[in-house]
Amino acid sequence: MSKIYILHENPEWVTPLHAAFEKRGIQAEEWLLNEGSVAFDTPPPAGVFYNRMSASSHTRGHRFAPELTHAVLNWLTLHGRRVINGPRALYLEVSKVAQYAALEKAGIRTPRTKVAVGRDAVIEAARSFAPAPFILKPNRGGKGLGVRLFSSAEEADAYLASDEAAGEAPIDGLWLIQAYIRSPEPFITRCEFVDGRFHYAVRVETGGSFELCPADVCAIDEKPNSSAPAVNFTITEDVDSALTASYEHFLRANEIEIAGIEFIRDANGQVFTYDVNTNTNYNADAERKANLAETGMEAIARFLHSELNALPEASQEIIAAE
């Protein structure tokens, strides 16, 4: 019997989605892909498959979860299964370089960026940004982990020589050296999309932090005695419709149906898009305060259920016969 399958590596992030499913009387099966095997010589079951693999999986000890998911997604697409956020989405999820190339191709401005492997190459690239401040961040990141702001190449060099840098080194070896976009106010905006369509935007007041995961569970990781200011999330309507339309075009071109896209405005009002999250989470407090007719997870549950109902009977008969 056809059903909805959730492909992921972090059960905590799936809990709110199950609550949205239960609200609609829907059941879904989880495929935990932190490890396992793929029966490539047999067909997969019938249903709709929603990929929620995260670029930050390695920070939870699941180093090869994206690679396993890549194999699973290829297996599903080989057999013509309905996949939400398929191989192309996963490719962009785990590579910011790939994201920027795809965004620029779609005519969407990204921050000036250089890519380097090795300490000497990173410092050489960093010197080309002087005297302006710049950001150093891993190509495969997640939650803003490992993102640091520097005012000079010498400062970055000292960091790269430290034990702390060794613990934050990019899992794929690629460092991104990126222009720091100075915003007149300390906030970024994240646009959420479901079924490739704009759902809502959230204003994220950064407080100087780069760790901006909106999920409630991310707050658990905060140090109890930390002096860092809290990150605040507020649903906002202050988003240009032309910008969200360009994002929708970008998502269609890259076969992404569910995502969060983050941007920042500089002092001149120019918009720079710097991150695409195909494993998107939502901040429940912000959604409650906005009194939304439909939360992000509820929109996903509705979309997945409609896709399941849309599976043609003829296709289901072919699947059953395999």
Sequence and secondary structure as in RCSB ss.txt:
>XXXX:A:sequence
MSKIYILHENPEWVTPLHAAFEKRGIQAEEWLLNEGSVAFDTPPPAGVFYNRMSASSHTRGHRFAPELTHAVLNW
LTLHGRRVINGPRALYLEVSKVAQYAALEKAGIRTPRTKVAVGRDAVIEAARSFAPAPFILKPNRGGKGLGVRLF
SSAEEADAYLASDEAAGEAPIDGLWLIQAYIRSPEPFITRCEFVDGRFHYAVRVETGGSFELCPADVCAIDEKPN
SSAPAVNFTITEDVDSALTASYEHFLRANEIEIAGIEFIRDANGQVFTYDVNTNTNYNADAERKANLAETGMEAI
ARFLHSELNALPEASQEIIAAE
>XXXX:A:secstr
  EEEEEES HHHHHHHHHHHHHTT  EEEEE SS    TTS   SEEEEE   TTGGGGT TTHHHHHHHHHHH
HHHTT EEES HHHHHHHT HHHHHHHHHHTT     EEEE SHHHHHHHHHTTTTS EEEEESS  TTTT EEE
SSHHHHHHHHTSHHHHHH  TTS EEEEE    SSSEEEEEEEETTEEEEEEEEE TT S    SGGGGGGS TT
  S   EEEEE    HHHHHHHHHHHHHTT  EEEEEEEE TT  EEEEEEESS    HHHHHHHT SS HHHHH
HHHHHHHHHTS HHHHHHHHH 
